[in-house]
Structure formats: structure tokens, C-alpha cells
Amino acid sequence: MHSWTLDDMPDLSGSTAVVTGANSGIGAVTALVLARSGARTVLACRDPERGRRAVDAVRRAAPGSDARLVRLDLADLSSVAEAAEVIAKEVDGRLDLLVNNAGVMALPPLRTADGFEMQFGTNHLGHFALTNRLLPVLGVRGQSKLANLLFTKELDRRARAAGRDLVALAAHPGLSATELGQAGPRLAGRNWAARLERTSRLYTQPASAGALPVLYAATLPDAPGGSYYGPSRLGETRGAPAPARKSRLAQDPVMARALWDESARLTGLDADAV
């Protein structure tokens, strides 16, 4: 397989895409590339001001592109429900690509608006609820960079069992320089740790490189459902995208189904809606 780069991006004219956490890092790069490739792109962001700046940046960098903003707070299931309703209208009832990119890490003990531990509630349950609420409008391909590979596996299995023309995939960016690792230390009052995180840019790859596996998974023709992609070099920390390794637990079908059912219970959604 040759080294896949942005030059290999297909023409996405006529397609629609949603990218969560699109105001910075991997999400911002992903949204820009999708918009530049012709996709009508919805940037789903928690902070409206940062989201507006991100949309403006996409429009400046990709003149004539269709970039839109929807407010989405994954740590609040009521916000997720409202955002899903707005997104369905923004995409005129058809969504081709869903990139569940947003996430948090290294946080102090915090709870979501619904009382869940913040990282699990945001990275998994928020995206679980969003994906399920958008299933009626998801089109011929669905790409999900999900916090939990079991969710991807089970989503793909259920979609195939239901006869849906939908593919669920996952990707990771390797060691990429983004703001992800700085939020937690700042919230915990450890500004020295946030500063240390910024120095990691000396040995990490830029967000533009980290976005490649996500874009590769989102646009690769005939990718097998449940596939997982990441950088190909130095222990999957950098380099061109390629199939990534999964742990044995991440491939456990019993655990995947149990996680799905429990996530549906926690978020108040129908586990069999797919």
C-alpha cells in the first residue's frame, strides 16, 4: 500500500459530514479537509465562539465551501438531543459521514450534567447518544472515530444485521500535537503540567498528520466494517495511515453487546433501535 496523503482525498461533492470537536486539533483539520474536498460540513462544537471562529477559518481557507456550526455539548444528553435534531435539519435528512472526534482526557474528578464520570460520559456516552439519534439520517457510509472500539464493533454488527447500508470504522491519530492533553491539567489547577504538555510538540506530529487516519477511514472505498486505522510507523505514533492493532478485549463480541445495552440504558435510548 502506498503512503496515503491528502492528495489522495476523493471528491466529496454532494456529500454531507459532521465533525464533533471541530474547533481545534484533529477535528479542525478534518473539518477543513472535508469541506475543501466538497462536502457540506457541519462543525459540532461545545463553545459557540470558538466554533464560529473555526467555521470562519474553514470558509477563509476553502472559499465557496459549505461550512456550518451546531452547538454540541457531549457532557449533556439534553444538548446532544437538541444538536441531533438541528443536525438532521442542517443536512436535509441525509448524513454521509459522522466523525465522532471530540474527547477529553486527564481530567480531575468531574461529572457530566447527567451525573456520569466526565471522560466516560463525554467520550463514549455522548457519542453513543449522538450516533443513535442520527441513525435515521446516516447515509451510505458512516465513519466514527469512537472512544470505545467495542462501540464501533457492535454498531457495525447491528447495522449489518438490520440491513442498513452503513459502515462503522475507527481511527486514532498517534502522537499528535493538539490541545487535548492540556485541558485536564488546567482544570485541576496543574498549570505546570499543561505547560509540560505543550512541550510535547517537540516530539509529536502536527494535527494535520494526525488527521490522516481519520480522513483515510472516512473516505476509503470498500473498507471492511469495524476496521481500525492509525499511523503506520514507530509503534503507530506517526506516519501514513494503515490498519491498526486491536487488543483482544476490543474484539470481544460479548463485551461489545453488553456495553451497547448498558450505554442504551444509561442514555435512555432503545438498545434495539438500529
VEXDREN-2710 file (C-alpha; in Angstrom, 1 decimal):
% VEXDREN-2710
k/r/px/py/pz
1/MET/0.0/0.0/0.0
2/HIS/1.4/3.4/-1.0
3/SER/1.7/6.2/1.6
4/TRP/-1.8/7.8/1.7
5/THR/-1.8/11.6/1.8
6/LEU/-4.3/14.4/1.5
7/ASP/-3.6/14.3/-2.3
8/ASP/-5.5/11.0/-2.3
9/MET/-8.7/12.6/-0.9
10/PRO/-11.6/11.8/-3.2
11/ASP/-14.1/14.4/-4.4
12/LEU/-16.8/14.6/-1.8
13/SER/-19.1/17.0/-3.7
14/GLY/-22.8/16.3/-2.9
15/SER/-22.0/14.6/0.4
16/THR/-22.6/15.8/4.0
17/ALA/-20.4/15.4/7.0
18/VAL/-20.5/16.1/10.7
19/VAL/-17.3/16.5/12.8
20/THR/-17.5/16.8/16.6
21/GLY/-14.9/18.8/18.4
22/ALA/-14.1/20.6/15.2
23/ASN/-12.9/23.9/16.6
24/SER/-9.3/22.7/17.3
25/GLY/-6.7/19.9/16.7
26/ILE/-7.6/16.8/14.7
27/GLY/-11.2/17.9/14.4
28/ALA/-10.4/21.3/12.9
29/VAL/-8.1/19.7/10.3
30/THR/-10.6/17.0/9.5
31/ALA/-13.4/19.6/9.0
32/LEU/-11.3/21.8/6.8
33/VAL/-10.2/18.9/4.5
34/LEU/-13.7/17.5/4.2
35/ALA/-15.0/21.0/3.3
36/ARG/-12.2/21.6/0.9
37/SER/-13.0/18.3/-0.8
38/GLY/-16.5/19.4/-1.4
39/ALA/-18.5/18.0/1.5
40/ARG/-21.1/20.2/3.2
41/THR/-19.5/20.1/6.6
42/VAL/-21.2/20.7/10.0
43/LEU/-18.8/21.6/12.8
44/ALA/-20.3/20.4/16.1
45/CYS/-18.6/22.4/18.9
46/ARG/-19.3/22.9/22.6
47/ASP/-18.1/26.6/22.7
48/PRO/-20.1/28.7/20.2
49/GLU/-17.5/31.5/20.0
50/ARG/-14.6/29.0/19.3
51/GLY/-17.0/27.2/16.9
52/ARG/-17.7/30.4/15.0
53/ARG/-14.0/31.1/14.7
54/ALA/-13.5/27.6/13.3
55/VAL/-16.2/28.0/10.8
56/ASP/-14.8/31.3/9.6
57/ALA/-11.4/29.7/9.3
58/VAL/-12.8/26.9/7.1
59/ARG/-14.6/29.4/4.9
60/ARG/-11.4/31.5/4.5
61/ALA/-9.2/28.5/3.7
62/ALA/-11.8/26.9/1.4
63/PRO/-13.6/29.7/-0.4
64/GLY/-17.1/28.7/-1.6
65/SER/-17.3/25.7/0.8
66/ASP/-20.4/25.0/2.8
67/ALA/-19.4/25.0/6.5
68/ARG/-21.9/25.3/9.3
69/LEU/-21.9/25.4/13.1
70/VAL/-24.0/23.4/15.5
71/ARG/-23.6/23.7/19.3
72/LEU/-23.0/20.3/20.9
73/ASP/-22.1/19.6/24.5
74/LEU/-21.4/15.9/24.7
75/ALA/-21.3/16.1/28.5
76/ASP/-25.1/17.0/28.5
77/LEU/-27.5/14.5/27.0
78/SER/-30.2/17.2/26.5
79/SER/-27.7/19.2/24.4
80/VAL/-26.9/16.0/22.4
81/ALA/-30.6/15.5/21.7
82/GLU/-31.0/19.2/20.6
83/ALA/-27.9/19.0/18.5
84/ALA/-29.0/15.8/16.7
85/GLU/-32.3/17.5/15.8
86/VAL/-30.6/20.6/14.5
87/ILE/-28.1/18.5/12.5
88/ALA/-30.8/16.4/10.9
89/LYS/-32.3/19.7/9.6
90/GLU/-28.9/21.1/8.6
91/VAL/-28.1/18.1/6.4
92/ASP/-31.5/18.0/4.9
93/GLY/-32.2/14.5/6.2
94/ARG/-29.1/12.8/4.8
95/LEU/-25.7/12.4/6.6
96/ASP/-22.9/10.6/4.8
97/LEU/-20.0/10.9/7.3
98/LEU/-20.2/11.2/11.1
99/VAL/-16.7/11.8/12.6
100/ASN/-17.0/11.4/16.4
101/ASN/-13.8/13.1/17.1
102/ALA/-14.3/15.2/20.3
103/GLY/-12.9/14.0/23.6
104/VAL/-11.4/14.8/26.9
105/MET/-8.6/13.2/28.9
106/ALA/-6.6/13.5/32.2
107/LEU/-9.4/15.4/34.0
108/PRO/-9.8/15.9/37.7
109/PRO/-12.9/14.1/39.3
110/LEU/-15.8/15.7/37.4
111/ARG/-19.3/14.7/36.4
112/THR/-21.4/15.4/33.3
113/ALA/-24.7/17.2/33.5
114/ASP/-26.4/13.8/33.8
115/GLY/-24.1/12.6/36.6
116/PHE/-21.7/10.3/34.7
117/GLU/-17.9/10.4/35.1
118/MET/-16.8/13.1/32.8
119/GLN/-14.4/11.2/30.5
120/PHE/-16.7/8.1/30.0
121/GLY/-19.8/10.4/29.8
122/THR/-18.2/12.6/27.2
123/ASN/-16.0/10.4/25.1
124/HIS/-18.4/7.4/25.0
125/LEU/-21.9/8.0/26.2
126/GLY/-22.2/11.4/24.5
127/HIS/-21.1/10.0/21.1
128/PHE/-23.2/6.9/21.7
129/ALA/-26.3/9.0/22.1
130/LEU/-25.5/11.3/19.2
131/THR/-24.8/8.4/16.8
132/ASN/-28.0/6.6/17.8
133/ARG/-30.1/9.8/17.4
134/LEU/-28.6/10.4/13.9
135/LEU/-29.0/6.8/12.7
136/PRO/-32.2/7.7/10.7
137/VAL/-30.3/10.2/8.5
138/LEU/-27.0/8.4/8.3
139/GLY/-26.3/7.7/4.6
140/VAL/-24.3/5.2/2.5
141/ARG/-21.2/5.5/4.7
142/GLY/-20.8/6.3/8.4
143/GLN/-17.4/6.9/9.9
144/SER/-17.0/7.0/13.6
145/LYS/-13.8/7.7/15.4
146/LEU/-15.1/6.4/18.7
147/ALA/-13.6/6.4/22.2
148/ASN/-14.5/2.8/22.6
149/LEU/-13.7/0.3/19.8
150/LEU/-16.4/-2.0/21.2
151/PHE/-19.0/0.5/20.3
152/THR/-17.7/0.6/16.7
153/LYS/-17.7/-3.2/16.5
154/GLU/-21.2/-3.5/17.8
155/LEU/-22.6/-0.6/15.8
156/ASP/-21.3/-2.2/12.6
157/ARG/-22.7/-5.6/13.6
158/ARG/-26.1/-4.2/14.4
159/ALA/-26.2/-2.1/11.2
160/ARG/-25.4/-5.2/9.1
161/ALA/-28.0/-7.3/10.9
162/ALA/-30.6/-4.6/10.3
163/GLY/-29.7/-4.4/6.6
164/ARG/-28.5/-0.8/6.8
165/ASP/-26.1/0.5/4.2
166/LEU/-23.8/1.9/6.8
167/VAL/-20.2/1.1/7.8
168/ALA/-18.7/1.9/11.2
169/LEU/-15.0/2.4/11.4
170/ALA/-12.5/3.7/14.0
171/ALA/-9.2/5.6/13.8
172/HIS/-6.6/7.1/16.1
173/PRO/-4.1/9.9/15.4
174/GLY/-1.0/8.5/17.0
175/LEU/1.1/11.0/19.0
176/SER/-0.2/14.3/17.7
177/ALA/0.2/17.9/19.0
178/THR/-3.3/19.1/20.0
179/GLU/-4.9/20.8/22.9
180/LEU/-6.4/17.5/24.2
181/GLY/-3.8/16.9/26.9
182/GLN/-3.9/20.5/28.3
183/ALA/-7.5/20.8/29.4
184/GLY/-7.3/18.3/32.2
185/PRO/-4.2/19.7/34.0
186/ARG/-5.7/23.3/33.7
187/LEU/-9.0/22.2/35.2
188/ALA/-7.1/20.5/38.1
189/GLY/-5.0/23.7/38.6
190/ARG/-1.8/22.0/37.4
191/ASN/-0.7/24.7/35.0
192/TRP/2.9/23.3/35.1
193/ALA/1.5/20.1/33.6
194/ALA/-0.3/22.0/30.9
195/ARG/2.9/23.8/30.1
196/LEU/4.8/20.4/30.0
197/GLU/2.1/19.1/27.7
198/ARG/2.8/21.9/25.3
199/THR/6.5/21.0/25.1
200/SER/5.4/17.6/23.8
201/ARG/5.0/19.3/20.4
202/LEU/8.8/18.8/20.1
203/TYR/8.4/15.0/19.7
204/THR/4.8/14.7/18.3
205/GLN/3.5/15.1/14.8
206/PRO/1.3/18.0/13.8
207/ALA/-2.5/17.8/13.9
208/SER/-2.5/17.8/10.1
209/ALA/-0.7/14.5/10.1
210/GLY/-2.8/13.1/13.0
211/ALA/-6.0/13.7/11.0
212/LEU/-4.8/11.5/8.1
213/PRO/-6.1/8.2/9.7
214/VAL/-9.5/9.7/10.3
215/LEU/-9.8/11.1/6.8
216/TYR/-8.5/7.8/5.4
217/ALA/-11.1/5.8/7.3
218/ALA/-13.8/8.3/6.3
219/THR/-13.2/8.1/2.6
220/LEU/-11.6/4.7/1.9
221/PRO/-13.7/2.8/-0.6
222/ASP/-14.9/-0.6/0.5
223/ALA/-13.3/-0.5/3.9
224/PRO/-14.5/-3.6/6.0
225/GLY/-16.9/-2.7/8.7
226/GLY/-15.3/-2.5/12.2
227/SER/-11.9/-1.7/10.7
228/TYR/-9.4/0.4/12.8
229/TYR/-6.7/2.7/11.4
230/GLY/-3.8/4.6/12.7
231/PRO/-0.3/5.8/11.8
232/SER/1.9/3.1/10.4
233/ARG/5.3/3.9/11.9
234/LEU/7.1/3.8/15.2
235/GLY/4.5/1.8/17.1
236/GLU/1.6/3.6/15.5
237/THR/2.7/7.0/16.7
238/ARG/3.3/8.7/13.4
239/GLY/3.4/8.1/9.6
240/ALA/0.9/7.3/6.8
241/PRO/-2.4/5.6/7.8
242/ALA/-2.6/1.9/7.8
243/PRO/-4.6/-0.8/9.7
244/ALA/-4.1/-0.5/13.4
245/ARG/-3.8/-3.2/16.1
246/LYS/-6.7/-4.1/18.4
247/SER/-6.5/-5.6/21.8
248/ARG/-8.3/-8.9/22.4
249/LEU/-10.8/-7.1/24.6
250/ALA/-11.6/-4.7/21.9
251/GLN/-12.7/-7.6/19.7
252/ASP/-14.8/-9.4/22.3
253/PRO/-18.4/-9.6/20.9
254/VAL/-20.0/-10.4/24.2
255/MET/-18.4/-7.4/25.9
256/ALA/-19.4/-5.2/22.9
257/ARG/-23.0/-6.2/23.2
258/ALA/-23.0/-5.7/27.0
259/LEU/-21.5/-2.3/26.6
260/TRP/-24.1/-1.3/24.0
261/ASP/-27.0/-2.4/26.1
262/GLU/-25.7/-0.7/29.2
263/SER/-25.0/2.5/27.2
264/ALA/-28.5/2.5/25.9
265/ARG/-29.9/2.1/29.4
266/LEU/-27.8/4.9/30.8
267/THR/-28.7/7.3/28.0
268/GLY/-32.4/6.4/27.9
269/LEU/-32.3/5.1/24.3
270/ASP/-33.7/2.0/22.7
271/ALA/-31.0/-0.6/22.5
272/ASP/-32.7/-2.2/19.5
273/ALA/-33.4/0.9/17.5
274/VAL/-30.7/0.2/14.9
END
